[in-house]
Amino acid sequence: MSIPFTQYLMPDGKTRPTSIEMDEDTEEKALALIKLGCHFDVEMLSTGLISMTCEKDDEEDELIAIELCENNPNVITATRKLVLDSYNQLINKGENCNE
């Protein structure tokens, strides 16, 4: 199972679609977030860290959650945390992720 991300590339910020393979539960939550109008972005910072965000597509592109991690297997753990934190954030705000 995979979660779609937009990857921002160094040095000029050009974008390309990518995905991160995840377990079924995490993917289901991510797809529910996408259904609510969220998107996921990922980029490598100049420090070498990976930045991943979940934003809701609205007039302000509201940042729901962000995770920073090293570019190693921790990306999987950070992705899982990003999705879970985003999902819980929207549930706590009263959004219906089960539509």
C-alpha positions as a Python dict, from the first residue, in 0.01 Angstrom:
ca = {
    (1, 'M'): (0, 0, 0),
    (2, 'S'): (131, 347, -76),
    (3, 'I'): (57, 709, 14),
    (4, 'P'): (95, 974, -258),
    (5, 'F'): (327, 1268, -186),
    (6, 'T'): (444, 1566, -387),
    (7, 'Q'): (823, 1573, -365),
    (8, 'Y'): (1001, 1909, -385),
    (9, 'L'): (1344, 1869, -542),
    (10, 'M'): (1664, 2059, -467),
    (11, 'P'): (1791, 2309, -567),
    (12, 'D'): (1499, 2480, -742),
    (13, 'G'): (1189, 2330, -582),
    (14, 'K'): (1060, 2155, -893),
    (15, 'T'): (802, 1894, -802),
    (16, 'R'): (733, 1535, -894),
    (17, 'P'): (484, 1279, -768),
    (18, 'T'): (618, 1006, -542),
    (19, 'S'): (477, 765, -287),
    (20, 'I'): (576, 594, 36),
    (21, 'E'): (483, 231, 96),
    (22, 'M'): (290, 190, 421),
    (23, 'D'): (72, -59, 606),
    (24, 'E'): (-299, -84, 525),
    (25, 'D'): (-424, 101, 836),
    (26, 'T'): (-196, 400, 772),
    (27, 'E'): (-291, 409, 405),
    (28, 'E'): (-664, 403, 491),
    (29, 'K'): (-621, 702, 723),
    (30, 'A'): (-415, 887, 459),
    (31, 'L'): (-678, 823, 191),
    (32, 'A'): (-949, 949, 428),
    (33, 'L'): (-745, 1267, 475),
    (34, 'I'): (-706, 1307, 99),
    (35, 'K'): (-1083, 1262, 63),
    (36, 'L'): (-1123, 1554, 308),
    (37, 'G'): (-908, 1773, 84),
    (38, 'C'): (-563, 1716, 234),
    (39, 'H'): (-236, 1656, 51),
    (40, 'F'): (108, 1532, 154),
    (41, 'D'): (440, 1696, 64),
    (42, 'V'): (799, 1581, 120),
    (43, 'E'): (1135, 1748, 66),
    (44, 'M'): (1497, 1712, 167),
    (45, 'L'): (1621, 2017, 353),
    (46, 'S'): (1969, 2161, 304),
    (47, 'T'): (2059, 2005, 642),
    (48, 'G'): (1993, 1658, 498),
    (49, 'L'): (1679, 1610, 708),
    (50, 'I'): (1352, 1509, 545),
    (51, 'S'): (1049, 1734, 599),
    (52, 'M'): (703, 1584, 550),
    (53, 'T'): (380, 1779, 581),
    (54, 'C'): (7, 1724, 562),
    (55, 'E'): (-189, 2032, 455),
    (56, 'K'): (-558, 2088, 400),
    (57, 'D'): (-643, 2250, 69),
    (58, 'D'): (-843, 2555, 167),
    (59, 'E'): (-805, 2929, 128),
    (60, 'E'): (-506, 2926, 366),
    (61, 'D'): (-350, 2584, 285),
    (62, 'E'): (-379, 2499, 654),
    (63, 'L'): (-84, 2303, 793),
    (64, 'I'): (-224, 2002, 977),
    (65, 'A'): (101, 1828, 1080),
    (66, 'I'): (473, 1822, 1006),
    (67, 'E'): (744, 1564, 1070),
    (68, 'L'): (1122, 1594, 1040),
    (69, 'C'): (1345, 1289, 1025),
    (70, 'E'): (1673, 1160, 893),
    (71, 'N'): (1681, 1011, 544),
    (72, 'N'): (1689, 649, 654),
    (73, 'P'): (1435, 386, 762),
    (74, 'N'): (1299, 644, 1012),
    (75, 'V'): (1103, 786, 715),
    (76, 'I'): (851, 503, 758),
    (77, 'T'): (800, 577, 1129),
    (78, 'A'): (777, 951, 1061),
    (79, 'T'): (523, 896, 782),
    (80, 'R'): (307, 682, 1009),
    (81, 'K'): (323, 952, 1280),
    (82, 'L'): (243, 1228, 1027),
    (83, 'V'): (-68, 1046, 906),
    (84, 'L'): (-186, 951, 1255),
    (85, 'D'): (-129, 1301, 1396),
    (86, 'S'): (-309, 1457, 1098),
    (87, 'Y'): (-599, 1214, 1124),
    (88, 'N'): (-636, 1275, 1498),
    (89, 'Q'): (-608, 1651, 1451),
    (90, 'L'): (-897, 1657, 1205),
    (91, 'I'): (-1108, 1417, 1411),
    (92, 'N'): (-1060, 1645, 1714),
    (93, 'K'): (-1173, 1940, 1501),
    (94, 'G'): (-1494, 1756, 1417),
    (95, 'E'): (-1414, 1658, 1058),
    (96, 'N'): (-1575, 1337, 937),
    (97, 'C'): (-1304, 1111, 794),
    (98, 'N'): (-1543, 823, 728),
    (99, 'E'): (-1742, 980, 444),
}
